[in-house]
Amino acid sequence: MVAAAFGAVVLIGTLLVATMATRDLDGGAHPRETPASASRIGYVPYWDQERAFDVVLRHLDLFDQISPVWYSLDGSGNVVQADPEHTDVDPETVRFLQENGVQVIPTVTSLHRGEWRPDIVRDMLHDAGATRAHIAALVDLAVTNSYDGIDIDYEDLYATDRDAFTRFVQQLADALHAEGKVLAVAVHPKTDEQGYDERNEAQDYRAIGAAADQVRLMTYDYSWDTSPPGPVAPATWVERVVSWAVTQIPADKVVLGIVLLGYDWSGGAGETVDFEQVQDRAARYGATVERAADGSPWFTYVDESGGRHEVWYEDAASAESKLDLVAEYAVGGVFFWRLGGQDPGVWERAESLAG
């Protein structure tokens, strides 16, 4: 979620009350009523915290949970700030949100001192002492700070880490539940058990779904910063991920990820951009926005140096097609990655779906 240059996307969600057919864990189908109240979650990145919290405060009645990206771990399993120089843990805002009915479930990531360090997570998983210490530290973090739970976002693991990660999730769930706290786990998207990469295989959807309270599907980065230009979260692919996920995980635990960012590719590399930046560039260079068959907006432009750019991103219209899947598959909610700089129309669509 945080991996690609802190890029990626987020979160909040919505729901419709309707009776739909959803898959059971054996792959069948049965009538099921969409939950009357699904989780609507927003991610607050520490590197753009002021804008993100401003979104939350302006749409306070829309959010059920907020996950500030504040924490990480060190080599001994201790919980530390993800980037000590730039992370601003804000207990006053935490209390205000909780007093207004919004749960705060901070995210613990593979970021360490602002750098992506999945190796630290891998080492912890294969060291029994470090694993015990880390679980104890996470529970202490939640209890001491009166957080409502913990969100684990440990990405880019190896296939050989699969069993160790499963055990970690199971043990952490037991420890948090003993204190009345929630466990959310972010997972890479896939449409079968193996997935397309080791990081997908490392995450056992069925086992994680049995232990955790929420499984947050990172249904974005179909195209990413080092891939060829293309849609970030094409709706047909997102649906394939969701339709398989609910055969492995109880649907009411599945939380669908909605990306609010995009990429501007030039010279073989993509730069993460938000909707406000995209609009500025399209206007500055007189670009014509087109829309792919799946609804993803995109455009090209040539900069002052003669460099050709191709931009794919998400807006309210492209997000809406994914929001519709919440009711169709009766999942437990939706998260937006991430708050700040997004198309303001997203919240209008979310408002209309939430009622």
C-alpha positions in Angstrom: 0.0 0.0 0.0 2.8 2.3 0.8 5.4 0.6 -1.3 5.6 2.4 -4.6 7.1 5.7 -3.7 4.5 5.9 -1.0 2.3 5.9 -4.1 -0.7 3.7 -4.4 -4.1 4.7 -3.2 -7.0 4.7 -0.7 -9.8 4.8 0.9 -13.1 5.2 2.3 -16.1 3.4 1.5 -19.7 3.0 1.2 -22.5 0.6 0.9 -25.9 -0.1 -0.4 -28.5 -2.2 1.3 -29.6 -4.8 -1.1 -30.0 -8.5 -1.4 -27.4 -9.9 -3.7 -25.9 -13.3 -4.5 -22.4 -13.7 -3.1 -19.9 -16.6 -3.2 -19.5 -18.8 -0.2 -16.2 -20.2 0.8 -16.7 -23.3 -1.2 -17.2 -21.2 -4.4 -21.0 -21.6 -4.5 -23.6 -18.8 -4.4 -26.3 -18.0 -1.9 -28.5 -15.0 -1.3 -27.0 -12.6 1.1 -28.1 -9.1 2.3 -25.5 -6.4 2.0 -24.5 -5.3 5.5 -26.5 -2.1 6.5 -23.3 -0.6 7.8 -20.0 -1.4 6.1 -16.6 0.0 7.1 -15.7 3.2 5.3 -12.0 3.8 5.8 -9.6 6.5 5.0 -5.8 6.3 5.0 -3.7 9.3 6.3 -0.1 9.2 5.0 2.4 10.9 7.4 4.0 12.7 4.4 0.7 14.5 3.5 -1.0 14.4 6.9 -2.3 18.0 7.0 -4.3 17.6 3.7 -5.5 14.1 4.6 -6.8 15.0 8.1 -8.5 18.1 6.5 -10.5 15.7 4.3 -11.5 13.7 7.3 -12.6 16.7 9.3 -14.6 18.1 6.3 -16.4 14.7 5.8 -16.5 13.5 9.4 -19.9 11.8 9.0 -18.6 9.7 6.0 -15.8 7.8 7.8 -16.1 4.9 10.1 -12.4 4.3 10.5 -9.2 6.2 9.9 -5.8 4.5 9.5 -2.8 7.0 9.9 0.4 5.6 8.4 2.6 6.2 11.5 4.4 3.1 12.6 7.0 0.5 11.6 9.3 -2.0 13.3 13.0 -2.3 14.0 15.2 -5.4 13.9 14.3 -6.4 17.4 10.6 -6.3 16.8 10.0 -3.0 18.6 7.4 -0.6 17.2 9.0 2.6 15.9 7.8 5.6 13.9 8.0 4.9 10.1 10.0 8.1 9.6 11.1 9.7 12.8 12.0 13.0 11.1 8.7 13.5 9.4 6.0 11.5 11.3 3.7 13.6 13.5 1.7 11.3 15.7 -1.3 13.4 16.7 -3.1 12.1 19.8 -5.4 15.2 20.0 -6.9 14.4 16.6 -7.1 10.7 17.5 -9.2 11.6 20.5 -11.4 14.0 18.6 -12.1 11.4 15.9 -13.0 8.8 18.5 -15.2 11.2 20.4 -17.1 11.7 17.1 -17.6 8.0 16.5 -14.6 7.4 14.1 -12.4 4.5 15.0 -8.6 5.0 14.7 -6.7 2.0 13.6 -3.1 3.0 12.8 -1.1 1.3 10.1 2.2 -0.5 10.8 4.2 -0.8 7.5 7.5 -2.1 6.2 8.8 1.5 6.1 11.8 2.0 8.3 13.3 5.5 8.7 11.4 6.5 5.5 12.8 3.6 3.4 11.1 0.5 2.3 12.6 -2.4 4.3 10.6 -5.6 3.8 13.8 -7.5 4.9 13.3 -6.3 8.5 9.8 -7.9 8.5 11.1 -11.1 7.0 13.8 -11.4 9.7 11.2 -10.8 12.4 9.0 -13.5 11.0 11.7 -16.1 11.2 13.0 -15.2 14.6 10.6 -16.6 17.3 11.9 -14.1 19.9 11.5 -11.1 17.7 8.1 -12.3 16.6 6.9 -12.5 20.3 8.5 -9.1 21.0 6.8 -7.5 18.0 3.3 -8.9 18.9 3.7 -7.7 22.4 4.8 -4.3 21.2 1.8 -4.0 18.8 -0.6 -4.9 21.5 1.0 -2.4 23.9 0.8 0.3 21.1 -2.9 -0.3 20.8 -3.7 -0.5 24.5 -1.4 2.4 25.7 -2.7 4.8 23.1 -6.3 3.7 23.2 -6.3 2.8 19.5 -9.2 0.7 18.3 -6.9 -1.8 16.7 -3.9 -2.3 14.4 -3.6 -2.4 10.6 -0.7 -4.5 9.3 0.7 -3.6 5.9 3.7 -5.9 5.5 4.4 -6.1 1.7 6.9 -7.8 -0.6 7.4 -11.0 1.4 8.7 -14.1 -0.2 6.8 -17.3 -0.9 9.0 -19.0 1.8 7.6 -16.5 4.3 4.0 -17.7 3.9 3.7 -20.0 6.8 5.6 -17.7 9.2 3.4 -14.7 8.2 0.2 -16.8 8.7 1.4 -17.8 12.2 2.2 -14.1 13.0 -1.2 -13.0 11.9 -3.0 -15.7 13.9 -1.0 -15.0 17.1 -1.4 -11.2 16.7 -5.2 -11.6 16.2 -5.4 -13.7 19.4 -3.4 -11.2 21.4 -5.4 -8.1 20.1 -8.7 -9.8 20.5 -7.9 -10.6 24.1 -7.7 -6.8 24.6 -10.8 -6.1 22.6 -8.9 -4.7 19.7 -9.4 -5.1 15.9 -6.8 -6.6 13.5 -6.8 -5.5 9.9 -4.4 -7.0 7.4 -3.6 -5.4 4.0 -3.0 -8.0 1.2 -1.7 -7.9 -2.3 -4.4 -8.5 -5.0 -4.6 -11.8 -6.7 -7.1 -13.9 -8.6 -5.9 -17.4 -7.6 -3.9 -18.9 -4.7 -0.5 -18.4 -6.3 -0.9 -15.0 -7.8 1.6 -13.6 -10.3 4.5 -13.0 -7.9 6.1 -14.3 -4.7 4.6 -11.5 -2.7 1.1 -12.7 -3.6 1.9 -16.3 -2.8 3.3 -15.2 0.6 -0.2 -14.2 1.7 -2.7 -17.0 2.5 -6.1 -15.4 2.0 -8.1 -18.2 3.6 -5.9 -18.3 6.8 -5.6 -14.6 7.1 -9.3 -14.2 6.6 -10.0 -16.7 9.4 -7.9 -14.9 11.9 -8.2 -11.2 11.1 -11.3 -8.9 11.5 -10.6 -7.2 8.2 -8.7 -8.2 5.1 -8.0 -5.0 3.1 -7.5 -5.8 -0.6 -5.0 -3.5 -2.3 -6.8 -3.6 -5.6 -4.6 -1.1 -7.4 -1.2 -0.8 -9.1 -2.4 -3.0 -12.0 0.1 -0.7 -13.7 2.8 0.8 -11.5 5.7 3.2 -11.6 8.1 0.8 -13.4 5.6 -0.9 -15.7 4.5 0.3 -19.1 1.8 3.1 -18.9 -1.8 1.8 -18.3 -4.8 1.8 -16.0 -4.0 1.8 -12.3 -7.1 -0.1 -11.2 -9.2 -1.3 -14.2 -12.7 -2.2 -13.0 -12.8 -5.6 -14.7 -9.6 -6.7 -13.0 -10.7 -5.3 -9.6 -13.9 -7.4 -9.9 -11.9 -10.5 -10.7 -9.8 -10.0 -7.5 -12.9 -9.4 -5.4 -14.9 -12.4 -6.9 -12.0 -14.7 -6.0 -11.3 -13.2 -2.6 -14.9 -13.9 -1.4 -14.4 -17.6 -2.1 -11.5 -17.6 0.4 -12.5 -14.9 3.0 -15.9 -14.3 4.6 -17.3 -11.5 2.5 -18.1 -9.4 5.5 -14.4 -9.3 6.4 -13.3 -8.2 2.9 -12.5 -4.5 2.5 -12.2 -3.3 -1.1 -9.3 -0.8 -1.8 -10.1 2.2 -4.0 -7.1 4.1 -5.4 -7.4 7.9 -5.7 -4.0 8.4 -7.3 -2.3 7.8 -10.6 1.0 7.8 -12.4 2.7 10.2 -14.9 5.0 8.1 -17.1 7.9 9.5 -19.0 11.2 8.0 -20.0 10.3 4.5 -18.8 9.3 5.5 -15.2 6.2 6.7 -13.5 5.8 9.5 -11.0 2.9 9.2 -8.5 0.4 12.0 -8.9 -2.8 12.9 -7.2 -5.9 14.3 -9.0 -5.1 17.9 -8.3 -1.7 17.5 -9.9 -3.2 15.7 -12.8 -5.7 18.5 -13.4 -3.0 21.1 -13.3 -0.8 19.3 -15.8 -3.7 18.7 -18.2 -4.6 22.3 -18.1 -1.0 23.6 -18.4 -0.3 21.5 -21.5 -3.7 21.6 -23.1 -4.2 17.8 -22.9 -7.4 16.1 -23.9 -8.6 13.6 -21.4 -9.8 10.3 -22.8 -11.4 7.4 -21.1 -10.6 3.7 -21.6 -13.2 1.1 -22.1 -13.0 0.2 -18.3 -13.6 3.9 -17.4 -10.0 4.8 -16.5 -9.2 8.4 -17.5 -5.9 9.1 -19.3 -4.1 11.7 -21.4 -0.7 12.4 -23.0 1.3 15.6 -23.2 4.7 16.9 -24.2 6.7 18.9 -21.6 8.9 21.9 -22.1 11.9 19.7 -22.8 10.2 17.8 -25.5 9.6 14.7 -23.3 6.4 12.7 -23.9 4.2 11.9 -20.9 1.4 9.4 -20.5 -0.9 9.9 -17.5 -3.4 7.4 -16.1 -5.3 8.2 -12.9 -8.5 7.8 -11.0 -11.4 10.2 -10.6 -14.9 10.1 -9.2 -16.4 8.3 -12.3 -13.8 5.6 -12.4 -14.1 5.1 -8.6 -17.8 4.7 -8.8 -17.6 1.5 -10.9 -15.5 -0.1 -8.1 -17.8 1.3 -5.3 -20.7 -0.6 -7.0 -18.9 -3.9 -6.2 -19.4 -3.4 -2.5 -23.1 -4.2 -2.8 -22.7 -6.7 -5.6 -20.4 -8.9 -3.6 -21.7 -7.9 -0.1 -18.2 -7.1 1.2 -17.6 -5.5 4.5 -16.5 -2.1 3.3 -14.2 -0.1 1.3 -11.0 1.9 1.9 -9.5 4.8 0.0 -5.7 5.0 -0.6 -5.1 7.7 0.0 -6.7 10.9 1.4 -5.5 14.3 0.1 -5.6 15.8 -3.4 -8.3 13.5 -4.7 -11.2 14.3 -7.0 -13.7 15.9 -4.6 -16.5 14.2 -6.5 -15.5 10.9 -5.0 -17.0 12.0 -1.7 -20.2 13.0 -3.3 -20.5 9.6 -4.9 -19.7 8.0 -1.6 -22.3 10.1 0.2 -25.0 8.9 -2.3 -24.0 5.3 -1.8 -23.7 5.5 1.9 -27.4 6.2 2.5 
